[in-house]
Amino acid sequence: MCGIVGYIGKRNSQEILLEGLKKLEYRGYDSAGVAVYTANGLQIQKAKGRIANLESKLEESPLDGSVGIGHTRWATHGKPSDLNSHPHTDNSLKFSVVHNGIIENYMSLKEELSQKGHVFVSETDTEVISHLIAHLYEGDILKAVQKAVKRMTGAFALGVLTEFEPDRLVAVRQASPLIIGIGEGENFIGSDIPAILEYTRNVFILNDGEMALLTREGVELMTLEGNFISREMFHVDWDIITAEKAGFDHFMLKEIHEQPKAYRDTMGSRISTDGTKVTLNELSISAEAIRKISRVHIIACGTAYHAGMVGKYVIEKLARIPVETDVASEYRYRSPIITKDTLVIVVSQSGETADTLAALREAKRCGAHVLAITNVVGSSVAREANDIITTWAGPEIAVASTKAYTSQLIAFYLFGLHLAQTLGTQSAAEIQKTITAMKELPAQVEAILEQAEVIKVVAEEMAKHDNLFFIGRGLDYAVALEGSLKLKEISYIHSEAYAAGELKHGTLALIEEGIPVIALATQHELLEKTVSNIKEVKARGAQVLGIAVEGELELQKAVDSTFVIPKTLDILAPALAVVPLQLLSYYASLARGNDVDKPRNLAKSVTVE
């Protein structure tokens, strides 16, 4: 997730672009840049790091002009650097593009354009867009952009400027948000409302498959095919803080709702266009090396560790390789058995988790190949690992992780399938079946989010209690641990998660009249056993909320209330079942009057052991 801002009018565009980018810095902050049409033509200034770095450069060498585009980046393709920063240009430096999203077919486009003489200087997918538009330009920037987007697959929001037509600014939306701000003698583009709220409260919100042509005099909305659109203007009456949260009350709720996009982005170009296989082209580990893997260690902390528990199940089931999971803070101190045939997977949202970094270094010292799953391209974990699978969740502001965790699950599914393809442990038909089901997950999460009010009612009742339990078997137990952690983190309610079969080995002593129990029962093979455990707590007076797959009537008969998730493969159920638990934690915290985004005593990134 990155930030886009654009301006065309009569004022100094540099100042407006910088102020807009500052309002969007919560969306991405590893680099920033602007392109401005000046008396000397199109001029660009970019800087790695925070926007303050870009601002310092512009103080030394200001760009004077009244039309421009700007971008603050959250790296996906290519590490944070000046070269990889947006805006990107073609070789003639006459075309400039800012881009949010992912161009899935950028490698094939890049190869085609390279053969026609285009020279690329960055590692990004975005640079391909500027070259493609330049290649297709025949005197009309609008038509060139329309031709270009027909060649592109993936998700993108674009701002496009050319020196040849400095009085026109083009904006495009395809599966990545973009809005158009309307002023008097000036108009704006932004990836989010905060970017332009200081200057106008009148906006057009572009839908997928739409674009806009901006001039100083006005705005024309149209489809990507060029058919003009008439739309009612939207007047924004939010304050700036609410606007940064896109109308949500808290960043956590916003990030829960961003999970469908995070799923799509993380899968992105890693699934073949025909949906038959996983293509993890970013990995350097060879098929020969994969065949020699004798064991896998998954190392992480907190929420990432719970993702690793799901990863263990996924890899063992799909690839039939034994997997151990370790809390990173314990890993080095148990003298782990590591050989050159051990694959170590470290998982970290920030990529700076001190315990995880220390475990990574120990694993490398012992000769293991290390794969990192992280949300930050240029982080320490990403730099020091041998391989990396980036989770394209975008910046996560709330301390309690939601979309970063579920994106880690998607990464494990992708890697598990990659191993299975390489080792031949799953048939092509089974792999395709799993991929097909994975592609349905974003829409299924959206369906769950539409039922948020149901969870809110349950959460407000549970918020009255000081203790509760989560139970589940197999993958449901891993999800139960994450649900319990999330509730503790932000509601401060004491909760415990147990493997459901363990209740009779002592914990039943804690079940008393009226105590809430959340029972996850999404695994068909274990349903009968889980129902039996539910009856054990019911017999002792517990009030049970069941999390079930639609159609499981047997479970619904055994519990007091049920939240139903859409049907999916058992192995993929964690990516759905955790969403109502996130909402449960959010609404329980709200009911208790807590600071949802900044819970007491916790930090987003733990950089000390």
Disulfide bonds with the S-S distance in Angstrom:
none
